[in-house]
């Protein structure tokens, strides 16, 4: 081997992780490009019509009308692309694809504990899994949905929660909520942390409120009433009167009419979440591992027991279960996360590929098994009341009276 070859290979070895990130970025983008031309019913029956309606108004005056079902930021984006010379569908998908990469980057930062640490084999693995997940690229590049946008913000929300940077935690929660209503699935985690850890002032929640209200201003300036604008989500929540819309949850097994079971389902969900809240508040959990488990469990419980869930509402739970499994590094947890994502992917096929004969009962039963498994993991968390910053620095917290045994996964990570 010549000296030039040795120097070349040495440079490759030094920068192999960066090269890996660059290669995955390019390949993942090229994977998505052929999917851009596909038109779904959501595009033909909703988005294309809304864009046409927005074009009929000058400037931003269109978002001052009762057009669309999204909150103001995304409708403002649709209003902008309605006035560009480019392909509207491609622009919609491009925005979501860009946030696929933002979300993958945020996921690597979350699992690795920071931007510097993400430049590792673990960071590259998480980045790759996020971008190559069929749930992710079908949702953005094929379906044209914007779930990666609010999910990216929620992943960053969790990252800053684990870093105890509570202002940024609520800022990113506010951004997520301004993009999509399903961001509320993570709200119980933040509220439980507030009561269990006793470290975060609830005053920080005002940042989320300011962002959410501030996001309404363009529509208000365009002539829409403030009350009408701020209640978009309330009207959206009551728009669909079905217990389940191709979401493999309890209503796929226990079919019934919406009016009889919707309130029951909401109350049942609140009771289950209340159980998790009591458990965490009693045990005073504070570690990233505990709250990553709680986030995966909470979002899965919400989509499984709440009525009127679309199949794509599982998107956030799919991402969080994968990140939870990446943090625990248990084979059983990884199998559960992959299984949950696979079931979600299969449920997509009814709408995306016309799989009308799909039987949702076995899918719903499998998801129920995952819910029980996550509940078991929630019940068996063993940790001291330790600070996320202590964990990051590799410090072992001092034992105090009433502390339970530390989680073996956390112990193993500290030893490494």
C-alpha positions as CSV (number, residue, x, y, z in Angstrom):
1,X,0.0,0.0,0.0
2,X,1.4,3.4,-1.0
3,X,1.8,6.2,1.5
4,X,-0.9,8.2,-0.3
5,X,-3.3,5.3,0.1
6,X,-2.4,5.0,3.8
7,X,-3.1,8.7,4.3
8,X,-6.4,8.5,2.4
9,X,-7.6,5.5,4.5
10,X,-6.5,7.2,7.7
11,X,-8.6,10.2,6.9
12,X,-11.5,7.9,6.1
13,X,-11.1,6.1,9.4
14,X,-10.9,9.4,11.3
15,X,-14.1,10.8,9.7
16,X,-16.0,7.6,9.1
17,X,-19.0,8.6,11.3
18,X,-19.4,12.0,9.5
19,X,-19.1,10.2,6.2
20,X,-21.8,7.8,7.3
21,X,-24.1,10.6,8.3
22,X,-23.6,12.3,4.9
23,X,-24.1,9.0,3.0
24,X,-27.3,8.2,4.8
25,X,-28.6,11.7,4.3
26,X,-28.1,11.5,0.5
27,X,-29.4,8.0,0.2
28,X,-32.5,8.6,2.3
29,X,-33.4,11.7,0.3
30,X,-33.0,9.8,-3.0
31,X,-35.2,7.1,-1.6
32,X,-38.0,9.6,-1.1
33,X,-37.8,11.4,-4.5
34,X,-39.6,8.8,-6.6
35,X,-42.6,8.9,-4.1
36,X,-43.2,12.6,-4.6
37,X,-45.6,12.4,-7.6
38,X,-48.1,10.0,-5.9
39,X,-51.4,11.6,-5.1
40,X,-53.5,10.3,-2.2
41,X,-57.1,11.0,-1.4
42,X,-56.0,13.5,1.3
43,X,-54.3,15.5,-1.4
44,X,-57.1,15.3,-3.9
45,X,-60.0,15.8,-1.5
46,X,-58.5,18.3,1.1
47,X,-55.1,19.9,0.5
48,X,-55.5,20.6,-3.2
49,X,-59.0,22.1,-2.6
50,X,-57.7,24.3,0.3
51,X,-54.9,25.6,-1.8
52,X,-57.3,26.4,-4.6
53,X,-59.5,28.3,-2.1
54,X,-56.5,30.2,-0.7
55,X,-55.5,31.3,-4.2
56,X,-58.8,33.1,-4.6
57,X,-57.8,35.6,-1.9
58,X,-55.1,38.2,-2.0
59,X,-52.0,38.0,0.3
60,X,-52.7,36.3,3.6
61,X,-56.4,37.2,3.6
62,X,-57.3,33.6,2.8
63,X,-56.2,32.4,6.2
64,X,-58.6,34.8,7.7
65,X,-61.4,32.6,6.3
66,X,-62.7,29.3,7.6
67,X,-60.6,27.3,5.2
68,X,-59.0,24.0,6.2
69,X,-58.7,22.0,9.4
70,X,-55.1,22.8,10.4
71,X,-54.0,25.5,12.8
72,X,-52.6,28.8,11.5
73,X,-48.9,28.0,10.9
74,X,-49.6,25.1,8.4
75,X,-52.4,27.0,6.7
76,X,-50.0,29.9,6.3
77,X,-47.5,27.5,4.7
78,X,-50.2,26.3,2.3
79,X,-51.1,29.9,1.5
80,X,-47.4,30.6,0.6
81,X,-47.0,27.6,-1.7
82,X,-50.3,28.5,-3.4
83,X,-48.5,31.6,-4.8
84,X,-45.3,29.9,-5.9
85,X,-44.7,28.7,-9.5
86,X,-43.6,25.2,-8.3
87,X,-45.6,22.0,-7.9
88,X,-47.8,22.4,-4.8
89,X,-47.8,18.7,-3.9
90,X,-44.0,18.5,-4.2
91,X,-43.6,21.5,-2.0
92,X,-45.8,20.0,0.7
93,X,-43.9,16.8,0.7
94,X,-40.5,18.6,0.6
95,X,-41.3,20.4,3.8
96,X,-42.2,17.1,5.6
97,X,-39.1,15.4,4.2
98,X,-36.9,18.2,5.5
99,X,-38.4,17.6,8.9
100,X,-37.7,13.9,8.5
101,X,-34.1,14.8,8.7
102,X,-34.6,17.3,11.5
103,X,-36.4,14.6,13.5
104,X,-33.7,12.0,12.8
105,X,-31.0,14.5,14.0
106,X,-33.0,15.3,17.1
107,X,-33.5,11.6,17.8
108,X,-29.8,11.0,17.7
109,X,-29.1,13.9,20.0
110,X,-31.8,12.7,22.4
111,X,-30.5,9.1,22.6
112,X,-26.9,10.0,22.8
113,X,-27.3,12.8,25.3
114,X,-26.1,15.8,23.3
115,X,-24.9,17.0,19.9
116,X,-21.2,16.1,20.6
117,X,-22.1,12.6,21.6
118,X,-24.3,12.0,18.6
119,X,-21.2,11.7,16.4
120,X,-20.8,8.0,17.3
121,X,-21.9,4.6,16.1
122,X,-25.0,4.8,18.3
123,X,-25.9,8.2,17.0
124,X,-25.5,7.1,13.4
125,X,-27.6,4.0,14.1
126,X,-30.5,6.0,15.5
127,X,-30.2,8.6,12.6
128,X,-30.3,5.7,10.1
129,X,-33.3,3.9,11.7
130,X,-35.3,7.1,11.8
131,X,-34.8,7.9,8.2
132,X,-35.2,4.4,6.8
133,X,-38.3,3.6,8.8
134,X,-41.1,2.9,6.4
135,X,-43.6,4.6,8.7
136,X,-41.5,7.8,8.4
137,X,-40.8,8.0,4.7
138,X,-44.3,6.8,3.6
139,X,-45.9,9.4,5.9
140,X,-43.9,12.3,4.4
141,X,-42.9,11.5,0.9
142,X,-45.8,9.2,-0.2
143,X,-48.7,10.4,1.9
144,X,-47.7,14.1,2.1
145,X,-48.5,14.3,5.8
146,X,-46.8,16.7,8.2
147,X,-46.4,14.4,11.2
148,X,-42.6,14.7,11.2
149,X,-42.8,18.4,11.9
150,X,-44.6,18.2,15.3
151,X,-42.8,15.0,16.2
152,X,-39.4,16.6,15.6
153,X,-40.4,19.4,18.0
154,X,-41.5,16.9,20.6
155,X,-38.3,14.9,20.4
156,X,-36.4,18.1,21.1
157,X,-38.9,18.9,23.9
158,X,-37.9,15.6,25.6
159,X,-34.2,16.3,25.0
160,X,-34.4,19.6,26.8
161,X,-36.5,18.1,29.6
162,X,-33.7,15.5,30.2
163,X,-31.2,18.4,30.2
164,X,-33.4,20.3,32.7
165,X,-33.7,23.2,30.3
166,X,-37.3,23.8,31.0
167,X,-37.8,27.0,29.1
168,X,-36.7,25.3,25.9
169,X,-38.8,22.2,26.9
170,X,-42.0,24.2,26.8
171,X,-41.0,26.3,23.8
172,X,-40.7,23.2,21.7
173,X,-43.9,21.8,23.1
174,X,-45.6,25.0,22.1
175,X,-44.2,24.8,18.6
176,X,-45.4,21.2,18.3
177,X,-48.9,22.1,19.5
178,X,-49.1,24.9,17.1
179,X,-48.4,22.4,14.3
180,X,-50.8,19.6,15.3
181,X,-53.3,18.7,18.0
182,X,-51.7,15.2,18.6
183,X,-48.8,17.0,20.4
184,X,-51.1,16.8,23.5
185,X,-50.3,13.1,23.8
186,X,-47.0,14.2,25.4
187,X,-48.5,16.8,27.7
188,X,-49.2,14.2,30.5
189,X,-45.4,13.4,30.6
190,X,-44.6,17.1,31.2
191,X,-47.3,17.5,33.9
192,X,-46.2,14.2,35.7
193,X,-42.6,15.4,35.6
194,X,-43.7,18.7,37.3
195,X,-45.3,16.9,40.2
196,X,-42.8,14.0,40.5
197,X,-39.5,15.8,40.1
198,X,-40.3,19.1,41.8
199,X,-37.7,20.9,39.7
200,X,-39.6,22.6,36.9
201,X,-41.7,25.7,37.5
202,X,-45.1,25.5,35.8
203,X,-44.5,29.2,34.9
204,X,-42.4,27.8,32.0
205,X,-45.7,26.5,30.5
206,X,-46.4,30.2,29.6
207,X,-43.9,30.0,26.8
208,X,-46.0,27.3,25.2
209,X,-49.1,29.3,25.6
210,X,-47.5,32.5,24.2
211,X,-46.3,30.5,21.1
212,X,-49.7,28.9,20.6
213,X,-51.5,32.2,20.9
214,X,-48.9,34.1,18.9
215,X,-49.2,31.6,16.1
216,X,-52.9,32.7,15.7
217,X,-51.9,36.3,15.0
218,X,-51.6,36.1,11.2
219,X,-55.1,34.7,10.9
220,X,-56.4,37.4,13.3
221,X,-54.7,40.1,11.3
222,X,-56.3,38.6,8.2
223,X,-59.7,39.1,9.7
224,X,-60.5,35.9,11.6
225,X,-61.9,36.3,15.1
226,X,-59.5,35.4,17.9
227,X,-62.0,33.0,19.5
228,X,-62.7,31.3,16.2
229,X,-59.0,30.9,15.6
230,X,-58.0,29.5,19.0
231,X,-60.8,27.0,19.0
232,X,-59.8,25.3,15.7
233,X,-58.6,22.2,17.5
234,X,-61.8,22.0,19.6
235,X,-63.8,21.9,16.4
236,X,-61.3,19.5,14.8
237,X,-61.7,17.1,17.7
238,X,-65.4,16.8,17.2
239,X,-65.2,16.5,13.4
240,X,-65.1,12.7,13.0
241,X,-67.8,10.6,14.8
242,X,-66.1,7.2,14.5
243,X,-64.6,5.1,17.3
244,X,-61.6,4.2,15.1
245,X,-60.5,5.2,11.6
246,X,-58.3,2.3,10.6
247,X,-56.3,2.6,13.8
248,X,-55.6,-0.9,15.3
249,X,-56.8,-0.2,18.8
250,X,-59.4,-1.4,21.3
251,X,-62.3,-0.3,19.1
252,X,-61.2,-2.6,16.4
253,X,-61.9,-5.5,18.8
254,X,-64.9,-3.9,20.7
255,X,-66.9,-2.3,18.0
256,X,-69.8,0.0,18.9
257,X,-71.4,3.3,18.1
258,X,-69.6,6.5,18.7
259,X,-72.2,8.2,20.9
260,X,-72.3,5.3,23.4
261,X,-68.6,4.7,23.8
262,X,-66.7,7.9,23.0
263,X,-67.0,9.5,26.5
264,X,-66.3,6.1,28.1
265,X,-63.1,5.8,26.1
266,X,-61.9,9.2,27.1
267,X,-62.6,8.6,30.8
268,X,-60.9,5.2,30.6
269,X,-57.8,6.8,29.0
270,X,-57.7,9.4,31.8
271,X,-58.0,6.7,34.4
272,X,-55.1,4.7,32.9
273,X,-52.9,7.9,32.6
274,X,-53.9,8.7,36.2
275,X,-52.4,5.4,37.3
276,X,-49.1,6.2,35.6
277,X,-49.1,9.7,37.2
278,X,-49.7,8.3,40.7
279,X,-46.9,5.7,40.2
280,X,-44.3,8.4,39.1
281,X,-45.3,11.0,41.7
282,X,-45.2,8.4,44.5
283,X,-41.8,7.1,43.4
284,X,-40.4,10.5,42.5
285,X,-38.8,9.4,39.2
286,X,-36.6,11.9,37.5
287,X,-34.2,10.0,35.1
288,X,-34.3,10.1,31.3
289,X,-34.8,6.4,31.2
290,X,-37.9,6.6,33.4
291,X,-39.5,9.4,31.4
292,X,-38.6,7.9,28.0
293,X,-40.5,4.8,29.2
294,X,-43.3,7.0,30.3
295,X,-43.4,8.9,27.0
296,X,-43.6,5.6,25.0
297,X,-46.3,4.2,27.3
298,X,-48.4,7.4,27.4
299,X,-48.5,7.9,23.7
300,X,-49.3,4.3,23.1
301,X,-52.1,4.3,25.7
302,X,-53.6,7.4,24.1
303,X,-53.8,6.0,20.6
304,X,-55.0,2.6,21.9
305,X,-57.9,3.8,24.1
306,X,-59.0,7.2,22.8
307,X,-61.8,7.3,20.3
308,X,-61.6,8.8,16.8
309,X,-58.0,7.9,16.2
310,X,-56.7,7.8,12.6
311,X,-54.1,5.2,11.7
312,X,-51.5,7.9,11.2
313,X,-52.0,9.3,14.7
314,X,-49.7,6.4,15.8
315,X,-46.8,8.2,14.2
316,X,-45.5,9.8,17.4
317,X,-45.9,6.5,19.4
318,X,-43.9,4.7,16.7
319,X,-41.0,7.1,17.0
320,X,-41.0,7.2,20.8
321,X,-41.1,3.4,21.1
322,X,-38.1,3.1,18.8
323,X,-36.2,5.8,20.8
324,X,-37.2,4.1,24.1
325,X,-35.8,0.8,22.8
326,X,-32.6,2.5,21.7
327,X,-32.1,3.9,25.2
328,X,-32.8,0.6,27.0
329,X,-30.8,-1.5,24.6
330,X,-32.8,-4.6,25.6
331,X,-33.5,-7.1,22.9
332,X,-37.1,-7.6,24.1
333,X,-37.7,-3.9,24.1
334,X,-36.3,-3.6,20.6
335,X,-38.6,-6.5,19.4
336,X,-41.6,-4.8,21.0
337,X,-40.8,-1.4,19.3
338,X,-40.2,-3.0,15.9
339,X,-43.4,-5.1,16.3
340,X,-45.5,-2.0,17.1
341,X,-44.1,-0.1,14.1
342,X,-44.7,-3.1,11.9
343,X,-48.4,-3.3,13.0
344,X,-48.7,0.5,12.3
345,X,-47.2,0.1,8.9
346,X,-49.6,-2.7,8.0
347,X,-52.5,-0.5,9.1
348,X,-51.3,2.1,6.7
349,X,-51.9,-0.2,3.8
350,X,-55.7,0.0,3.9
351,X,-55.6,3.7,3.0
352,X,-52.4,3.9,1.0
353,X,-52.6,0.8,-1.1
354,X,-56.3,-0.1,-1.0
355,X,-55.9,-3.2,1.2
356,X,-59.7,-3.2,2.0
357,X,-59.6,-6.9,3.2
358,X,-57.3,-6.1,6.0
359,X,-58.4,-7.6,9.3
360,X,-57.7,-5.2,12.2
361,X,-58.6,-7.5,15.0
362,X,-55.2,-9.4,15.2
363,X,-53.4,-6.1,14.7
364,X,-55.3,-4.6,17.6
365,X,-54.6,-7.7,19.8
366,X,-50.9,-7.4,19.1
367,X,-50.9,-3.7,20.0
368,X,-52.7,-4.6,23.3
369,X,-49.8,-7.0,24.0
370,X,-47.4,-4.1,23.5
371,X,-49.5,-1.9,25.8
372,X,-49.3,-4.5,28.5
373,X,-45.5,-5.0,27.9
374,X,-44.9,-1.2,28.2
375,X,-47.0,-1.2,31.4
376,X,-44.8,-4.0,32.8
377,X,-41.7,-2.0,32.0
378,X,-43.3,1.1,33.6
379,X,-44.0,-0.9,36.8
380,X,-40.5,-2.4,37.0
381,X,-38.5,0.8,36.7
382,X,-35.9,0.8,39.5
383,X,-34.0,4.0,40.1
384,X,-32.9,6.4,42.7
385,X,-34.3,10.0,42.5
386,X,-31.4,11.2,40.5
387,X,-30.9,14.2,38.3
388,X,-30.6,13.9,34.5
389,X,-27.5,16.1,34.8
390,X,-26.0,13.6,37.3
391,X,-26.6,10.8,34.8
392,X,-24.9,12.8,32.0
393,X,-21.8,13.4,34.1
394,X,-21.6,9.8,35.2
395,X,-22.1,10.6,38.9
396,X,-23.8,8.1,41.1
397,X,-26.4,9.7,43.4
398,X,-26.1,9.3,47.1
399,X,-28.5,6.7,48.6
400,X,-31.3,8.2,50.7
401,X,-33.9,6.7,52.9
402,X,-36.8,5.4,50.9
403,X,-34.9,5.1,47.6
404,X,-35.5,2.1,45.5
405,X,-32.7,0.2,43.7
406,X,-31.2,1.8,40.6
407,X,-32.2,0.5,37.2
408,X,-29.7,-2.1,35.9
409,X,-29.8,-0.5,32.5
410,X,-28.7,2.9,34.0
411,X,-26.0,1.2,36.0
412,X,-24.7,-0.5,32.9
413,X,-24.6,2.7,31.0
414,X,-22.8,4.5,33.8
415,X,-20.1,1.7,33.9
416,X,-19.6,2.0,30.2
